[in-house]
Amino acid sequence: MLRNPAKLFGPQPLAAVTTVFAVGIIMPSMISTGGQTNGQTSGARSASHAGVANGSVWAATATGRKVLVPKPKFSPTPVHPEKITHPKADTMGAVTAAHAPWRRTARISNAAATTVPQLPGIDVSAYQGNINWGSVAPHLDFSYAKATEGNYYKNPVFYNQYVGPYRKKLIRGAYHFAIPNNSSGQSQADYFIKHGGGWSSDGRTLPGALDIEYNPYGSECYGLSHHDMIMWIQNFVKEYAFKEHVYPVIYTTTDWWNACTGGATRFGQWDPLWIANYTASHGGHLPSGWGFYTFWQYRESGRLPGDQDVFNGEYSRLKALAKAG
């Protein structure tokens, strides 16, 4: 169901053309909370999630490469919960737009096409409510829905926003809004997996995404040092990869990443990047460690529900990501 590619300003990051998501990492019966063939969510687990030698499992990285993930050993990070008052309003675009330092207008045009397709998609949350996917799906190739926040909030309309696009033949995924000072990275990864964030190699379910960005409740970096923030993200990433056999997508802004991780480079070897930037062409300057982005959120609103996104590549690459991680 390939749509017309979005037409965007600027040159393409050429690395995306050759290295985005190789196919061929299909592991039998990889069924989790996200990708049952009937579009339902459940806590099913399969024999393929059993450990291999020394308790390690295989997981697919950003480029589709399989790597062994040892049973995670977690580094403790500080926990000092803040009062949570508006999880429904904590959406990717709303928080980013409220805190990011750049202007609020996206550089997008119908006049200039790029050489690599930029496939249209959206991300949504409870803020959008139930969506009529029959009217929305013909204009999209993919969608992401917020599933969880911290380890205390579940999107009350997640079924509509996750199963709905699946039934309309869209490629869909789920994301988790991180609150790193509220609880550990591994506990939030487990909460996300349990409540809709799992992955399966059905060709229709994208890897879960970690939304790690500005704090909607307090200090920008949640009171964590660079080291503690890196450890929190690593704890989440490794737990997700170990449980789901695919590394999660990381959503962030370059500004937040530099300020709160000190420009950590290690995650580019594992996790697809979802960059948010509403002014610069093709996401602007990317965080250290990533040579290209996989998704770009270029606007916090538009003619379709939710935030406006593109996938950086052809439809076959998008499907490969959903099939093989």
MIGU-683605 format. One line per 10 residues: number of its first residue (from 1); their letters; for each residue x, y, z of N, C-alpha, C. Coordinates in Angstrom, 1 decimal, decimal comma. Example, Ala and Ser with C-alpha at 12.3 -4.5 7.8 and 13.67 -1.06 7.14 Angstrom:
REM residues 2
1> as> 13,2:-5,7:7,8:12,3:-4,5:7,8:13,2:-3,3:7,8; 12,8:-2,2:7,1:13,7:-1,1:7,1:12,9:0,0:7,9
***
This chain:
REM residues 325
1> mlrnpaklfg> 0,8:-1,2:0,0:0,0:0,0:0,0:0,9:1,2:0,0; 1,8:1,4:-0,9:2,7:2,5:-1,0:1,9:3,8:-1,3; 2,1:4,8:-0,5:1,5:6,1:-0,8:2,5:6,9:-1,6; 2,0:8,1:-1,9:2,9:9,1:-2,6:4,0:9,5:-1,6; 5,3:9,4:-1,9:6,3:9,9:-1,0:6,1:11,3:-0,6; 6,4:11,7:0,7:6,3:13,1:1,1:7,4:13,8:0,4; 7,2:15,1:0,1:8,2:15,9:-0,7:8,8:16,9:0,3; 10,1:16,7:0,5:10,8:17,5:1,5:12,0:18,2:1,0; 12,4:19,2:1,7:13,6:20,0:1,3:14,8:19,2:1,6; 15,9:19,6:0,9:17,3:19,2:1,3:17,8:17,9:0,8
11> pqplaavttv> 19,1:17,7:0,9:19,7:16,5:0,3:19,4:15,3:1,3; 19,5:14,1:0,7:19,3:12,9:1,4:20,6:12,5:2,1; 20,5:12,0:3,4:21,6:11,3:4,0:21,8:10,0:3,3; 22,9:9,9:2,5:23,1:8,8:1,6:23,2:7,4:2,3; 23,7:7,5:3,5:23,9:6,2:4,3:22,6:5,4:4,4; 21,5:6,2:4,4:20,2:5,5:4,5:19,9:4,6:3,3; 20,4:5,0:2,1:20,1:4,3:0,9:20,6:2,9:1,0; 21,8:2,7:1,6:22,5:1,4:1,5:22,5:0,6:2,8; 22,2:1,3:3,9:22,3:0,5:5,1:21,1:0,4:5,9; 19,9:0,9:5,5:18,7:0,8:6,3:18,2:-0,6:6,2
21> favgiimpsm> 18,3:-1,4:7,3:17,5:-2,6:7,6:17,6:-3,7:6,5; 18,6:-4,5:6,6:18,7:-5,7:5,8:17,7:-6,7:6,2; 17,2:-7,5:5,2:16,2:-8,5:5,5:17,0:-9,8:5,8; 16,3:-10,7:6,5:16,8:-12,1:6,6:17,1:-12,4:8,1; 16,4:-11,8:9,0:16,6:-12,1:10,4:15,4:-12,6:11,1; 14,6:-13,3:10,3:13,3:-13,8:10,8:13,6:-15,0:11,7; 13,0:-14,9:12,9:13,1:-16,0:13,9:11,8:-16,6:14,1; 11,6:-17,9:14,1:10,3:-18,5:14,1:9,6:-18,2:15,3; 8,3:-18,0:15,1:7,3:-17,8:16,2:7,6:-16,7:17,2; 8,2:-15,6:16,6:8,5:-14,4:17,5:7,3:-13,6:17,7
31> istggqtngq> 6,4:-14,1:18,5:5,1:-13,4:18,8:5,2:-12,8:20,2; 4,8:-11,5:20,2:4,8:-10,8:21,5:3,5:-10,0:21,6; 3,5:-9,0:22,5:2,3:-8,2:22,7:1,9:-7,4:21,5; 2,8:-7,2:20,5:2,4:-6,3:19,5:1,9:-6,9:18,2; 2,2:-8,1:17,8:2,0:-8,4:16,4:1,3:-9,7:16,1; 0,2:-10,0:16,8:-0,5:-11,2:16,5:-1,2:-11,0:15,1; -1,4:-12,1:14,4:-2,0:-12,0:13,1:-3,3:-11,4:13,1; -4,1:-11,5:14,2:-5,4:-10,9:14,2:-5,4:-9,5:14,7; -4,2:-8,9:14,9:-4,1:-7,6:15,4:-4,3:-7,3:16,8; -4,5:-8,4:17,6:-4,8:-8,3:19,0:-3,5:-8,1:19,8
41> tsgarsasha> -3,6:-7,5:21,0:-2,5:-7,4:21,9:-2,7:-8,5:23,0; -1,6:-9,1:23,3:-1,6:-10,1:24,4:-0,2:-10,3:25,0; -0,1:-11,1:26,0:1,2:-11,3:26,6:1,8:-12,6:26,2; 1,5:-13,1:25,0:2,0:-14,4:24,5:3,5:-14,4:24,4; 4,1:-15,5:24,8:5,5:-15,7:24,6:5,7:-17,0:23,9; 6,8:-17,1:23,2:7,1:-18,3:22,4:8,4:-18,9:22,8; 8,6:-20,1:22,2:9,8:-20,9:22,5:11,0:-20,2:22,0; 10,9:-19,3:21,0:12,0:-18,6:20,4:12,6:-17,6:21,4; 11,9:-17,3:22,5:12,3:-16,3:23,4:13,2:-17,0:24,5; 13,4:-18,3:24,4:14,3:-19,0:25,3:15,7:-18,6:25,0
51> gvangsvwaa> 16,6:-18,5:26,0:17,9:-18,1:25,9:18,7:-19,2:25,1; 19,8:-18,7:24,4:20,7:-19,6:23,8:21,9:-19,8:24,7; 23,1:-20,1:24,2:24,2:-20,4:25,0:24,5:-19,3:26,0; 24,8:-19,7:27,2:25,2:-18,7:28,2:24,1:-17,7:28,5; 22,9:-18,0:28,2:21,8:-17,2:28,5:21,6:-16,0:27,6; 22,3:-16,0:26,5:22,2:-14,9:25,5:21,1:-15,2:24,5; 20,6:-14,1:23,9:19,6:-14,3:22,8:20,1:-13,4:21,6; 19,5:-13,7:20,4:19,8:-12,9:19,3:18,8:-11,7:19,2; 19,3:-10,6:18,8:18,4:-9,4:18,5:18,9:-8,7:17,3; 18,0:-8,1:16,6:18,3:-7,3:15,4:18,6:-5,9:15,7
61> tatgrkvlvp> 19,7:-5,3:15,1:20,1:-3,9:15,3:19,4:-3,0:14,2; 19,8:-1,8:14,3:19,3:-0,8:13,3:19,5:-1,1:11,9; 20,6:-1,8:11,6:20,9:-2,2:10,2:20,4:-3,6:9,8; 19,7:-4,2:10,7:19,2:-5,6:10,5:20,2:-6,7:10,9; 21,4:-6,3:11,4:22,4:-7,2:11,8:22,0:-7,9:13,1; 22,2:-9,2:13,2:21,9:-10,0:14,4:23,1:-9,9:15,3; 22,9:-9,6:16,6:23,9:-9,6:17,6:23,4:-10,4:18,8; 24,4:-11,0:19,5:24,0:-11,7:20,8:23,8:-10,7:21,9; 22,7:-10,8:22,6:22,4:-9,9:23,7:22,5:-10,8:25,0; 23,5:-10,6:25,8:23,6:-11,4:27,1:22,4:-11,0:28,0
71> kpkfsptpvh> 22,0:-11,9:28,9:21,0:-11,6:29,9:21,5:-10,3:30,6; 20,6:-9,3:30,5:21,1:-8,0:31,0:21,5:-8,0:32,5; 22,5:-7,2:32,7:22,9:-6,9:34,1:22,8:-5,4:34,2; 21,9:-4,9:35,1:21,5:-3,5:35,1:22,4:-2,7:36,1; 22,6:-1,5:35,6:23,3:-0,5:36,5:22,3:0,4:37,1; 22,2:0,4:38,5:21,2:1,2:39,2:21,3:2,7:38,8; 20,2:3,3:38,7:20,1:4,8:38,4:19,2:5,4:39,5; 19,4:6,7:39,8:18,6:7,3:40,8:17,1:7,3:40,5; 16,3:7,1:41,6:14,9:7,2:41,5:14,4:8,2:42,5; 13,8:9,3:41,9:13,1:10,3:42,8:11,9:10,8:42,1
81> pekithpkad> 10,8:10,1:42,2:9,6:10,4:41,4:9,0:11,8:41,6; 8,6:12,3:40,5:7,9:13,6:40,6:6,4:13,4:40,5; 5,6:14,4:40,9:4,2:14,2:40,9:3,7:14,2:39,4; 3,0:13,2:39,0:2,5:13,0:37,7:1,1:13,5:37,5; 0,9:14,5:36,7:-0,4:15,1:36,6:-1,1:15,1:35,3; -0,3:14,9:34,2:-1,0:15,0:32,9:-0,4:14,0:31,9; -0,3:12,7:32,2:0,3:11,7:31,2:-0,5:11,7:29,9; -1,8:12,0:29,8:-2,5:12,0:28,6:-1,9:13,0:27,6; -1,5:14,1:28,2:-0,9:15,2:27,4:0,5:15,1:27,0; 1,2:14,1:27,6:2,6:13,9:27,3:2,8:13,1:26,0
91> tmgavtaaha> 2,6:13,8:24,9:2,8:13,2:23,6:4,1:13,7:23,0; 4,6:13,0:22,0:5,9:13,3:21,4:5,9:14,8:21,0; 5,0:15,1:20,1:5,1:16,4:19,5:4,8:17,6:20,5; 3,8:17,3:21,4:3,4:18,4:22,3:4,6:18,8:23,2; 5,3:17,7:23,8:6,4:18,0:24,7:7,5:18,6:23,9; 7,8:18,0:22,8:8,9:18,6:22,0:8,7:20,0:21,6; 7,5:20,3:21,1:7,2:21,7:20,7:7,2:22,7:21,8; 6,9:22,2:23,0:6,9:23,1:24,2:8,3:23,4:24,7; 9,2:22,5:24,4:10,5:22,7:25,1:11,7:22,9:24,1; 11,6:22,5:22,9:12,7:22,6:21,9:13,0:24,0:21,6
101> pwrrtarisn> 14,3:24,3:21,4:14,7:25,7:21,2:14,5:26,3:19,9; 14,1:25,5:18,9:13,9:26,0:17,5:12,5:26,5:17,2; 12,4:27,2:16,1:11,1:27,7:15,7:10,1:26,6:15,5; 8,8:27,0:15,4:7,7:26,0:15,4:7,2:25,7:14,0; 7,9:26,0:12,9:7,4:25,8:11,6:8,2:24,8:10,9; 7,6:23,8:10,2:8,4:22,8:9,5:8,7:23,2:8,1; 9,9:22,8:7,6:10,3:23,0:6,3:9,8:21,9:5,4; 8,7:22,0:4,8:8,1:21,0:4,0:7,5:21,6:2,8; 7,6:21,1:1,6:7,0:21,7:0,4:6,5:20,6:-0,5; 5,6:21,0:-1,3:5,1:20,1:-2,4:5,9:20,3:-3,7
111> aaattvpqlp> 6,8:21,2:-3,7:7,4:21,6:-4,9:8,7:20,9:-5,2; 9,3:20,3:-4,2:10,6:19,7:-4,4:10,7:18,3:-3,9; 10,8:17,3:-4,8:10,9:15,9:-4,4:12,3:15,5:-4,1; 12,5:14,6:-3,2:13,8:14,1:-2,9:14,1:12,8:-3,7; 15,4:12,4:-3,8:15,8:11,2:-4,5:15,4:9,9:-3,9; 15,3:9,9:-2,5:14,9:8,8:-1,8:13,5:9,0:-1,2; 12,6:8,0:-1,4:11,2:8,2:-0,9:11,2:8,5:0,6; 10,3:9,5:1,0:10,1:9,8:2,4:8,6:9,4:2,7; 8,4:8,2:3,2:7,1:7,7:3,3:6,3:8,3:4,4; 5,0:8,7:4,2:4,3:9,4:5,2:3,7:8,6:6,3
121> gidvsayqgn> 3,8:9,1:7,6:3,2:8,4:8,7:2,8:9,4:9,8; 2,2:8,9:10,8:1,9:9,7:12,0:2,2:9,0:13,3; 2,2:9,8:14,4:2,2:9,2:15,7:1,1:9,8:16,5; 0,4:9,0:17,3:-0,8:9,5:18,0:-0,8:9,0:19,4; -1,7:9,5:20,2:-1,8:9,2:21,6:-3,3:9,4:22,0; -3,6:9,2:23,3:-4,9:9,4:23,8:-5,4:10,8:23,6; -4,5:11,7:23,4:-4,9:13,1:23,1:-5,8:13,2:21,8; -5,5:12,3:20,9:-6,3:12,3:19,6:-7,6:11,5:19,8; -7,7:10,7:20,8:-8,9:9,9:20,9:-9,0:8,8:19,9; -10,2:8,2:19,7:-10,4:7,2:18,7:-10,4:7,8:17,3
131> inwgsvaphl> -9,7:7,1:16,4:-9,5:7,6:15,1:-10,2:6,7:14,1; -10,8:7,4:13,1:-11,4:6,7:12,0:-10,3:6,3:11,0; -9,8:5,1:11,2:-8,7:4,6:10,3:-9,1:4,4:8,9; -10,3:4,2:8,6:-10,8:4,0:7,3:-10,5:5,2:6,4; -10,7:6,4:7,1:-10,5:7,7:6,3:-9,0:8,1:6,4; -8,3:7,7:7,4:-6,9:8,1:7,5:-5,9:7,2:6,8; -6,1:5,9:6,8:-5,2:4,9:6,3:-4,8:5,2:4,8; -5,7:5,6:3,9:-5,3:5,7:2,5:-4,2:6,8:2,3; -3,9:7,6:3,3:-2,9:8,7:3,2:-1,6:8,3:3,9; -1,5:7,1:4,4:-0,3:6,8:5,2:0,3:5,5:4,8
141> dfsyakateg> 1,6:5,3:5,2:2,2:4,0:5,1:2,5:3,4:6,5; 2,5:4,2:7,6:2,8:3,6:8,9:2,2:4,6:9,9; 2,1:4,0:11,2:1,7:4,8:12,3:2,3:4,3:13,6; 2,5:5,1:14,5:2,9:4,7:15,9:1,9:5,3:16,9; 1,6:4,5:17,9:0,7:4,9:19,0:1,4:4,9:20,3; 1,1:5,9:21,1:1,6:5,8:22,5:0,9:4,7:23,2; 1,7:3,8:23,9:1,1:2,7:24,6:1,2:3,0:26,1; 2,4:3,5:26,6:2,6:3,6:28,0:3,4:4,9:28,3; 3,4:5,2:29,6:4,3:6,3:30,2:4,8:5,8:31,5; 6,1:5,9:31,8:6,6:5,5:33,1:6,2:4,0:33,3
151> nyyknpvfyn> 5,8:3,7:34,5:5,2:2,4:34,8:3,9:2,5:35,5; 3,1:3,6:35,1:1,9:3,9:35,8:0,7:4,2:34,8; 1,0:4,4:33,5:0,0:4,9:32,6:-0,1:4,1:31,4; -1,3:3,7:31,0:-1,6:3,0:29,8:-2,6:3,8:28,9; -2,4:4,0:27,7:-3,2:4,7:26,8:-4,6:4,1:26,7; -5,7:4,8:27,2:-7,0:4,2:27,2:-7,6:3,9:25,8; -7,1:4,5:24,8:-7,6:4,2:23,4:-6,6:3,5:22,6; -5,7:2,8:23,2:-4,6:2,1:22,5:-5,1:1,1:21,5; -6,2:0,4:21,9:-6,7:-0,7:21,0:-7,1:-0,1:19,7; -7,8:1,0:19,7:-8,2:1,7:18,5:-7,0:2,1:17,7
161> qyvgpyrkkl> -6,0:2,7:18,4:-4,9:3,3:17,7:-3,8:2,4:17,2; -3,9:1,1:17,7:-2,9:0,1:17,4:-3,5:-1,0:16,5; -4,6:-1,5:16,9:-5,3:-2,5:16,1:-5,9:-1,9:14,9; -6,5:-0,7:15,0:-7,1:-0,1:13,9:-6,3:0,0:12,7; -5,1:0,6:12,7:-4,3:0,6:11,5:-3,9:-0,7:11,0; -3,7:-1,7:11,9:-3,3:-3,1:11,5:-4,5:-3,6:10,6; -5,7:-3,4:11,0:-6,8:-3,9:10,2:-7,0:-3,2:8,9; -6,4:-2,0:8,8:-6,5:-1,3:7,5:-5,2:-1,5:6,7; -4,4:-2,5:7,1:-3,2:-2,9:6,3:-2,1:-2,0:6,4; -2,1:-1,1:7,4:-0,9:-0,2:7,7:0,1:-1,0:8,5
171> irgayhfaip> 1,3:-0,6:8,4:2,4:-1,0:9,3:2,3:-0,1:10,5; 2,3:-0,7:11,7:2,1:0,0:12,9:3,1:-0,3:13,9; 3,2:0,6:14,9:4,1:0,3:16,1:3,6:1,0:17,3; 4,3:0,8:18,4:3,9:1,4:19,7:5,1:2,1:20,3; 4,8:3,2:21,1:5,9:3,9:21,7:5,7:4,1:23,2; 6,8:4,3:23,9:6,8:4,5:25,4:7,3:5,8:25,7; 6,6:6,6:26,5:7,1:7,9:27,0:7,9:7,7:28,3; 9,2:7,9:28,2:10,1:7,6:29,4:10,0:8,7:30,4; 10,0:8,3:31,7:10,2:9,2:32,8:11,3:8,6:33,6; 12,6:8,9:33,3:13,7:8,2:33,8:13,9:8,3:35,3
181> nnssgqsqad> 13,4:9,4:35,9:13,6:9,5:37,4:12,5:8,9:38,2; 11,5:8,3:37,5:10,3:7,7:38,2:10,6:6,3:38,6; 11,3:5,5:37,7:11,5:4,1:38,0:12,6:3,7:37,0; 13,1:2,5:37,1:14,3:2,0:36,4:14,0:1,8:34,9; 15,0:1,8:34,1:14,9:1,6:32,7:14,3:0,2:32,4; 14,8:-0,8:33,1:14,3:-2,2:32,8:12,9:-2,3:33,2; 12,4:-1,7:34,3:11,1:-1,9:34,7:10,1:-1,2:33,8; 10,5:0,0:33,2:9,7:0,6:32,2:9,7:-0,1:30,9; 10,8:-0,7:30,5:10,8:-1,6:29,3:9,8:-2,8:29,5; 9,8:-3,4:30,7:8,9:-4,5:30,9:7,5:-4,1:30,9
191> yfikhgggws> 7,2:-2,9:31,5:5,8:-2,4:31,5:5,3:-2,1:30,1; 6,2:-1,5:29,3:5,9:-1,2:27,9:5,6:-2,5:27,1; 6,4:-3,5:27,3:6,2:-4,8:26,6:4,9:-5,4:27,0; 4,6:-5,4:28,3:3,4:-6,0:28,9:2,1:-5,3:28,4; 2,2:-4,1:28,1:1,0:-3,3:27,7:1,0:-2,8:26,3; 1,5:-3,6:25,4:1,3:-3,3:24,0:2,6:-3,0:23,2; 3,7:-2,9:23,9:4,9:-2,5:23,2:5,8:-3,6:22,6; 5,3:-4,9:22,6:6,1:-6,0:22,1:6,2:-5,9:20,6; 7,0:-6,8:20,1:7,3:-6,9:18,6:7,2:-8,3:18,1; 6,8:-8,5:16,9:6,8:-9,8:16,2:7,2:-9,6:14,8
201> sdgrtlpgal> 7,7:-10,6:14,2:8,2:-10,5:12,8:7,1:-10,8:11,8; 6,0:-10,1:11,9:4,9:-10,4:11,0:4,9:-9,5:9,7; 5,9:-8,6:9,6:5,9:-7,7:8,5:5,0:-6,5:8,6; 4,3:-6,4:9,7:3,3:-5,3:9,9:3,5:-4,6:11,3; 4,5:-5,1:12,1:4,7:-4,5:13,4:6,1:-3,9:13,5; 6,2:-2,6:13,7:7,5:-2,0:13,9:8,1:-2,2:15,3; 9,4:-2,2:15,4:9,9:-2,3:16,8:9,4:-1,2:17,7; 9,2:-1,5:18,9:8,8:-0,5:19,9:9,7:0,7:19,9; 9,2:1,8:20,2:10,0:3,0:20,3:10,1:3,6:21,7; 11,3:4,0:22,1:11,5:4,7:23,3:11,5:6,2:23,1
211> dieynpygse> 10,5:6,9:23,6:10,5:8,4:23,5:11,2:8,9:24,7; 12,4:9,4:24,5:13,3:9,9:25,5:13,6:11,4:25,2; 13,1:12,3:26,0:13,2:13,7:25,6:12,9:14,6:26,8; 12,5:15,8:26,6:12,3:16,8:27,6:11,3:16,4:28,7; 11,7:16,7:29,9:10,8:16,4:31,1:9,6:17,3:31,1; 8,4:16,7:31,0:7,2:17,6:31,1:6,8:18,0:32,5; 7,6:17,5:33,5:7,2:17,7:34,9:8,2:18,5:35,7; 9,4:18,7:35,1:10,5:19,3:35,9:11,7:19,6:35,2; 12,9:19,3:35,8:14,1:19,7:35,2:14,3:18,9:33,9; 15,0:19,5:32,9:15,1:19,0:31,5:15,6:17,6:31,5
221> cyglshhdmi> 16,6:17,3:32,3:17,3:16,0:32,3:16,8:15,1:33,4; 15,7:15,4:34,1:15,1:14,6:35,1:16,0:14,5:36,3; 17,0:15,4:36,5:17,9:15,4:37,6:19,0:14,3:37,5; 19,1:13,7:36,3:20,1:12,6:36,2:21,4:13,2:35,5; 22,5:12,7:36,0:23,8:13,0:35,3:23,9:12,4:33,9; 24,9:12,8:33,2:25,1:12,2:31,9:25,2:10,7:32,0; 26,1:10,2:33,0:26,3:8,8:33,1:25,0:8,1:33,5; 24,3:8,6:34,5:23,1:8,0:34,9:22,0:7,9:33,8; 21,9:9,0:33,0:20,9:8,9:31,9:21,3:7,9:30,8; 22,6:7,8:30,5:23,1:6,8:29,6:22,8:5,4:30,1
231> mwiqnfvkey> 23,0:5,2:31,4:22,8:3,9:32,0:21,3:3,6:32,0; 20,4:4,6:32,2:19,0:4,3:32,2:18,5:3,9:30,8; 19,0:4,6:29,8:18,6:4,3:28,4:19,2:2,9:28,1; 20,4:2,6:28,4:21,0:1,3:28,1:20,2:0,2:28,8; 19,8:0,4:30,1:19,0:-0,6:30,8:17,7:-0,9:30,0; 17,0:0,2:29,6:15,8:0,0:28,8:16,0:-0,7:27,5; 17,0:-0,3:26,8:17,3:-0,8:25,4:17,7:-2,3:25,5; 18,6:-2,7:26,5:19,0:-4,0:26,6:17,9:-4,9:27,1; 17,1:-4,5:28,0:15,9:-5,3:28,4:15,0:-5,5:27,3; 14,7:-4,5:26,5:13,8:-4,7:25,4:14,4:-5,6:24,3
241> afkehvypvi> 15,6:-5,4:24,0:16,3:-6,3:23,0:16,3:-7,7:23,5; 16,6:-7,9:24,7:16,7:-9,3:25,2:15,3:-10,0:25,2; 14,3:-9,2:25,6:12,9:-9,8:25,6:12,3:-9,9:24,2; 12,5:-9,0:23,3:11,8:-8,9:22,1:12,6:-9,3:20,8; 13,9:-9,5:21,0:14,8:-9,9:19,9:14,9:-8,8:18,8; 14,7:-7,6:19,2:14,9:-6,5:18,3:15,2:-5,3:19,1; 16,1:-4,4:18,7:16,4:-3,2:19,4:15,4:-2,1:19,2; 15,0:-1,4:20,2:13,9:-0,4:20,0:14,4:0,8:19,3; 13,5:1,5:18,6:13,8:2,8:18,0:13,9:3,8:19,1; 14,8:4,8:19,0:14,9:5,9:19,9:14,5:7,2:19,3
251> ytttdwwnac> 13,5:7,8:19,9:13,0:9,1:19,5:13,6:10,1:20,4; 14,1:11,2:19,8:14,7:12,3:20,6:14,9:13,5:19,8; 15,5:14,6:20,4:16,0:15,7:19,6:17,5:15,8:19,9; 18,2:16,3:18,9:19,6:16,5:19,1:20,0:17,4:20,3; 19,2:18,4:20,5:19,4:19,3:21,6:19,3:18,6:22,9; 18,2:17,8:23,1:18,0:17,1:24,4:19,1:16,1:24,5; 19,4:15,3:23,5:20,4:14,3:23,6:21,8:14,8:24,0; 22,2:15,9:23,4:23,5:16,5:23,8:23,5:17,0:25,2; 22,4:17,6:25,6:22,3:18,2:26,9:22,2:17,1:28,0; 21,5:16,0:27,8:21,2:15,1:28,8:22,0:13,8:28,8
261> tggatrfgqw> 22,6:13,5:27,7:23,5:12,3:27,6:24,9:12,7:27,4; 25,2:14,0:27,1:26,5:14,4:26,8:27,0:14,0:25,4; 26,0:13,7:24,6:26,3:13,3:23,2:26,7:11,9:23,1; 26,1:11,0:23,9:26,4:9,5:23,9:26,4:9,0:22,5; 27,4:8,2:22,1:27,5:7,6:20,7:27,1:6,1:20,7; 27,0:5,4:21,8:27,0:4,0:21,7:25,7:3,5:21,1; 24,6:4,2:21,2:23,3:3,7:20,8:23,1:3,6:19,3; 23,9:4,4:18,5:23,8:4,3:17,1:24,1:3,0:16,5; 24,9:2,1:17,2:25,2:0,8:16,7:24,1:-0,2:16,8; 23,1:0,2:17,6:22,0:-0,7:17,9:20,6:-0,2:17,4
271> dplwianyta> 20,3:1,0:17,8:18,9:1,5:17,7:18,6:2,4:16,5; 17,6:2,1:15,8:17,1:3,1:14,7:16,8:4,4:15,4; 17,1:5,5:14,7:16,9:6,9:15,2:15,6:7,5:14,6; 14,8:8,0:15,5:13,6:8,8:15,2:13,9:10,2:15,7; 14,3:11,1:14,7:14,7:12,5:15,1:13,5:13,4:15,0; 13,4:14,3:15,9:12,4:15,4:15,9:13,1:16,7:15,6; 12,7:17,4:14,6:13,1:18,7:14,3:12,1:19,4:13,3; 11,6:20,5:13,7:10,5:21,1:12,9:11,0:22,3:12,1; 12,3:22,5:11,9:12,8:23,5:11,1:13,9:23,1:10,1; 14,8:22,3:10,5:16,0:21,9:9,6:15,6:20,8:8,7
281> shgghlpsgw> 16,2:20,9:7,5:15,9:19,9:6,5:16,4:18,5:6,9; 15,6:17,5:6,8:15,9:16,1:7,1:16,5:16,0:8,5; 15,8:16,6:9,4:16,1:16,4:10,8:17,3:17,3:11,3; 18,0:18,0:10,4:19,1:18,8:10,8:20,3:18,0:11,3; 21,1:18,5:12,2:22,3:17,9:12,7:21,8:16,7:13,6; 22,3:15,5:13,4:21,8:14,4:14,1:22,7:14,1:15,4; 22,1:13,5:16,4:22,9:13,1:17,5:24,1:12,3:17,2; 25,2:12,4:17,9:26,4:11,7:17,7:26,1:10,2:17,7; 26,8:9,4:16,8:26,6:8,0:16,7:25,7:7,5:15,6; 24,9:8,4:15,1:24,0:8,0:14,0:24,4:8,8:12,7
291> gfytfwqyre> 24,5:8,0:11,7:24,8:8,6:10,4:23,6:9,0:9,6; 22,5:8,5:9,9:21,2:8,8:9,2:20,1:8,5:10,2; 18,9:9,1:9,9:17,7:8,9:10,7:16,9:7,8:9,9; 16,1:7,1:10,7:15,1:6,2:10,2:13,7:6,8:10,1; 13,3:7,5:11,1:12,1:8,3:11,1:12,4:9,8:11,4; 11,7:10,7:10,8:11,8:12,1:11,1:10,4:12,6:11,4; 10,3:13,2:12,6:9,0:13,9:13,0:9,3:15,4:12,6; 8,6:15,8:11,5:8,9:17,2:11,0:7,9:18,2:11,4; 6,8:17,8:12,1:5,8:18,8:12,5:4,9:18,2:13,6; 4,5:19,0:14,5:3,7:18,5:15,6:2,2:18,4:15,3
301> sgrlpgdqdv> 1,8:18,9:14,1:0,4:18,8:13,7:0,3:19,0:12,2; -0,8:18,6:11,6:-1,0:18,7:10,2:-2,4:18,3:9,8; -2,6:17,9:8,5:-3,9:17,6:8,0:-4,4:16,2:8,5; -3,4:15,4:9,0:-3,8:14,1:9,5:-3,7:14,2:11,1; -4,3:13,2:11,8:-4,2:13,3:13,2:-2,8:13,1:13,7; -2,5:13,8:14,9:-1,3:13,6:15,6:-0,1:14,3:14,9; 1,1:13,8:15,3:2,4:14,4:14,8:2,6:13,8:13,4; 3,3:14,6:12,6:3,5:14,3:11,2:5,0:13,7:11,0; 5,1:12,6:10,4:6,4:11,9:10,3:6,6:11,4:8,9; 7,9:11,0:8,7:8,2:10,3:7,5:9,2:9,2:7,8
311> fngeysrlka> 9,2:8,1:7,0:10,2:7,1:7,1:11,2:7,3:6,0; 12,5:7,2:6,2:13,6:7,5:5,3:13,9:6,3:4,5; 13,1:6,1:3,4:13,5:5,0:2,6:12,2:4,5:1,8; 12,4:3,4:1,0:11,4:2,9:0,2:10,5:2,0:1,1; 9,3:1,7:0,5:8,3:0,8:1,3:8,9:-0,5:1,6; 9,7:-1,1:0,7:10,4:-2,4:1,0:11,2:-2,3:2,2; 11,9:-1,2:2,4:12,7:-1,0:3,6:11,9:-0,9:4,9; 10,8:-0,2:4,8:9,9:-0,1:5,9:9,3:-1,5:6,3; 9,0:-2,2:5,3:8,5:-3,6:5,5:9,6:-4,5:6,1; 10,8:-4,3:5,6:11,9:-5,1:6,2:12,1:-4,8:7,6
321> lakag> 12,0:-3,6:8,0:12,1:-3,2:9,4:11,0:-3,9:10,3; 9,8:-4,0:9,7:8,7:-4,6:10,4:8,9:-6,2:10,4; 9,6:-6,7:9,4:9,7:-8,1:9,3:10,9:-8,7:10,0; 12,0:-7,9:9,9:13,3:-8,5:10,4:13,9:-7,6:11,5; 13,3:-6,5:11,9:13,9:-5,6:12,9:15,0:-4,7:12,3
***
